[in-house]
């Protein structure tokens, strides 16, 4: 593992090249530049147009369209055409 040296300057203008000490480091990955958050408001025509533009990039759509999943609570979740189209456009459109 390569050590990265940083330059830390205090208010008194003393500098140090020692690496910063941290007990916990947290990284955040923000995908918002790659997500279209407006898909819930698209009309069927808008959604079909956007899906048509990316159809070759989202081959997984046909795999999930029409699938059903029964939850342990007894609720059944079905992925219809509109739901799978919104998902594909939402995660692909922002790229």
NUMARLUM-424547 format. One line per 8 residues: number of its first residue (from 1); their letters; for each residue x, y, z of N, C-alpha, C. Coordinates in pm, 1 decimal. Each point is the difference from the previous one (the first is absolute). Example, Ala and Ser with C-alpha at 12.3 -4.5 7.8 and 13.67 -1.06 7.14 Angstrom:
1> AS> 1319.0 -569.0 780.0 -89.0 119.0 0.0 90.0 120.0 0.0  -35.0 105.0 -72.0 82.0 119.0 6.0 -77.0 109.0 73.0
This chain:
1> XXXXXXXX> 84.0 -117.6 0.0 -84.0 117.6 0.0 88.6 123.9 0.0  -27.6 91.0 -88.4 79.2 121.1 -12.6 -48.6 105.2 98.8  91.1 61.6 71.6 -36.4 107.6 92.7 -8.7 131.0 -75.8  -102.4 72.9 27.6 -17.3 129.8 -63.6 36.5 107.2 101.6  89.0 85.5 -38.3 40.4 109.6 87.8 -86.0 121.5 -30.3  -48.6 62.2 103.0 -80.9 120.4 -17.8 66.2 116.3 70.3  -36.1 115.9 -40.8 54.2 120.2 62.3 -112.7 64.8 79.5  18.4 7.9 130.1 -100.2 56.7 88.6 52.5 132.4 53.7
9> XXXXXXXX> -80.3 103.6 -13.1 41.2 132.1 47.1 -95.1 43.3 110.6  52.7 36.8 113.6 -83.5 46.4 110.6 -18.9 151.2 -9.5  -77.4 55.0 89.9 -22.8 144.7 1.2 129.5 78.0 26.0  93.1 -62.2 67.0 125.7 67.8 30.9 101.0 -16.9 -112.6  -41.7 -59.5 -109.9 83.4 -17.6 -118.0 114.9 -97.8 21.1  -14.6 -90.6 96.3 96.6 -108.1 12.2 -46.6 -109.1 -95.4  88.5 -59.3 -66.7 -39.4 -105.0 -94.3 55.4 -135.1 43.5  -68.3 -101.9 -42.3 42.0 -135.3 30.6 -19.8 -85.5 -123.8
17> XXXXXXXX> 87.0 -93.8 -20.5 -16.4 -92.4 -112.1 -45.3 -137.5 49.5  -32.3 -7.8 127.3 -47.7 -126.5 55.9 -139.9 -29.6 -54.3  -30.6 -126.7 -22.2 -134.5 -31.9 -48.9 -103.5 32.2 106.9  -118.9 43.0 -40.1 -102.6 30.2 98.7 -41.5 -127.2 73.6  -29.3 12.7 124.5 -42.5 -114.9 79.8 -152.4 3.6 12.0  -60.3 -113.7 -28.4 -145.0 -8.0 8.8 -38.6 -136.4 55.3  -94.9 0.2 88.8 -48.2 -125.5 54.6 -103.9 -62.8 -91.0  -60.4 79.6 -84.2 -103.9 -50.3 -88.7 2.1 82.3 -127.6
25> XXXXXXXX> -6.5 -66.1 -112.2 -2.5 68.1 -128.6 -125.8 -43.3 -71.9  -72.8 94.5 -56.7 -126.9 -28.4 -65.6 2.9 53.0 -142.1  -32.1 -83.5 -95.0 -6.1 40.3 -139.5 -144.9 -4.6 -46.2  -40.3 97.2 -78.2 -134.9 4.0 -54.4 8.8 -5.5 -151.3  -80.2 -86.5 -59.1 -8.7 -7.1 -145.3 -134.6 60.3 -37.2  3.8 105.9 -77.4 -121.9 71.2 -37.0 -31.9 -24.3 -147.6  -99.3 -83.6 -29.7 -32.2 -30.0 -139.7 -97.6 98.6 -63.2  -31.3 110.2 65.9 -105.9 89.2 -47.0 23.3 55.5 -140.5
33> XXXXXXXX> 125.5 7.1 -44.2 26.1 45.8 -136.7 -41.9 -104.2 -103.7  -25.7 -122.1 44.7 -32.4 -110.0 -90.1 -141.1 -53.1 21.2  -84.3 77.6 66.4 -136.1 -42.9 28.9 -97.5 107.1 -46.6  -104.2 -43.4 -68.7 -107.2 91.3 -40.9 -110.1 -12.6 104.1  -8.1 93.3 89.8 -96.9 -4.0 108.3 -139.2 44.8 -37.5  -23.5 27.9 -126.8 -131.5 49.3 -42.9 -86.2 -106.7 -66.7  43.7 -125.7 0.2 -70.4 -104.3 -75.3 -142.8 -24.4 48.9  -26.5 23.1 127.9 -136.5 -21.7 50.5 -100.5 95.9 -63.0
41> XXXXXXXX> 47.4 112.5 -49.6 -89.4 98.5 -60.4 -13.0 -10.5 -151.1  73.1 -92.2 -63.3 -6.2 -12.8 -145.7 -130.2 -66.6 -43.4  -53.9 48.8 -109.7 -117.7 -64.5 -59.0 44.6 -130.2 -65.4  -95.6 -84.7 -36.9 33.8 -126.0 -66.5 77.0 25.7 -129.0  -41.1 102.7 -75.2 67.6 32.0 -126.5 144.9 44.0 24.1  21.7 84.7 101.3 135.9 45.7 32.7 87.7 -117.4 43.5  -57.6 -86.3 82.8 73.4 -115.4 49.9 36.1 -95.3 -114.4  -95.2 -25.3 -88.9 26.1 -86.7 -115.2 109.0 58.2 -89.6
49> XXXXXXXX> -2.5 130.2 -19.9 101.5 66.3 -82.7 139.2 -13.8 61.6  9.5 26.7 130.1 129.4 -8.0 68.2 50.6 -144.7 5.7  -90.1 -94.9 22.4 40.5 -140.6 3.5 45.8 -45.2 -138.5  -68.3 44.7 -103.4 39.1 -34.8 -136.3 140.6 47.8 -33.1  38.3 115.0 55.1 132.4 56.7 -26.6 112.9 -79.8 65.5  -30.5 -74.3 105.3 104.8 -73.9 72.9 -21.8 -151.5 -3.6  -95.3 -45.7 -77.9 -37.9 -142.3 1.5 119.6 -94.3 -15.1  95.7 30.9 -85.6 116.4 -86.3 -19.3 94.7 -3.2 119.0
57> XXXXXXXX> -12.8 94.8 90.7 89.2 8.7 115.8 -59.1 -62.8 125.2  -127.0 -36.6 -5.3 -68.2 -54.4 118.2 -68.1 -132.4 -35.4  80.6 -96.7 -41.1 -54.2 -129.3 -40.7 -71.6 -72.0 113.6  29.4 34.0 122.7 -59.8 -65.4 115.9 -149.1 26.4 13.8  -52.9 100.2 -70.6 -141.5 36.8 12.2 -90.6 -120.3 -27.2  26.6 -73.1 -106.1 -86.1 -114.1 -34.7 7.1 -110.9 105.3  110.8 -9.8 70.1 15.3 -102.0 104.3 -93.4 24.9 118.7  -26.0 126.7 31.9 -79.7 33.3 118.3 -145.4 35.9 -32.0
65> XXXXXXXX> -28.5 38.5 -121.5 -135.9 38.7 -38.1 -96.3 -115.3 24.3  -108.0 27.9 74.6 -103.1 -100.0 25.9 30.3 -97.0 112.8  113.4 12.4 64.1 36.0 -89.9 110.9 -81.5 33.9 124.5  -26.5 -101.8 79.2 -70.3 18.4 127.4 82.4 -60.7 111.8  -11.8 59.1 116.0 72.6 -47.4 117.3 -96.7 0.6 117.4  -16.3 -115.4 62.1 -87.5 -8.3 117.1 84.9 17.2 125.7  -33.2 99.3 79.9 72.4 29.2 123.5 -49.1 -89.1 113.2  79.8 -19.1 103.8 -42.0 -83.0 113.7 -128.4 50.6 66.6
73> XXXXXXXX> -30.9 127.6 -16.8 -122.2 55.7 59.8 -124.6 -36.9 -79.7  19.7 -61.3 -118.8 -113.2 -35.8 -84.2 -23.2 99.3 -112.7  64.8 113.8 6.3 -13.6 101.9 -103.9 74.8 -46.1 -125.0  -60.3 20.5 -115.4 64.7 -32.5 -126.2 37.5 129.0 -70.9  125.7 9.4 -41.1 50.6 115.7 -72.9 17.7 -43.3 -144.9  -64.4 72.6 -92.2 11.7 -29.9 -141.7 67.6 115.9 -70.1  99.8 -30.7 -82.8 72.1 103.8 -74.0 -65.0 11.0 -137.2  -81.5 103.2 -17.4 -69.1 18.7 -127.5 85.7 79.2 -98.1
81> XXXXXXXX> -50.3 18.5 -120.9 75.2 70.9 -103.8 41.9 139.8 44.0  -92.8 70.7 63.2 28.6 137.3 39.8 108.1 4.8 108.5  -6.7 -89.0 96.2 97.9 0.1 109.3 141.0 -30.0 -50.8  12.4 -101.3 -86.8 132.3 -35.4 -50.1 54.2 109.5 -92.6  -87.3 65.4 -75.8 42.8 109.8 -87.3 48.2 118.7 82.5  -73.9 34.2 105.5 41.4 111.6 86.0 136.1 -27.7 63.9  18.9 -122.2 45.8 127.4 -37.2 62.9 114.9 11.9 -101.2  -20.5 -54.1 -119.7 106.4 3.8 -102.1 35.7 142.7 -36.7
89> XXXXXXX> -100.1 83.2 -19.2 23.2 138.8 -39.4 61.1 78.3 116.1  -45.6 -26.8 122.3 50.4 74.0 116.0 149.4 -21.4 20.4  46.7 -122.9 -8.2 141.6 -25.8 26.6 88.4 16.9 -121.9  -54.8 3.1 -118.3 81.1 11.1 -120.4 -0.8 141.2 -57.3  -111.0 68.3 8.9 -18.9 129.2 -67.1 101.7 104.5 44.6  38.1 1.8 126.4 91.1 102.9 49.5 143.7 -15.8 -45.3  37.7 -111.8 -55.6 138.7 -24.3 -41.1 42.8 85.4 -113.8
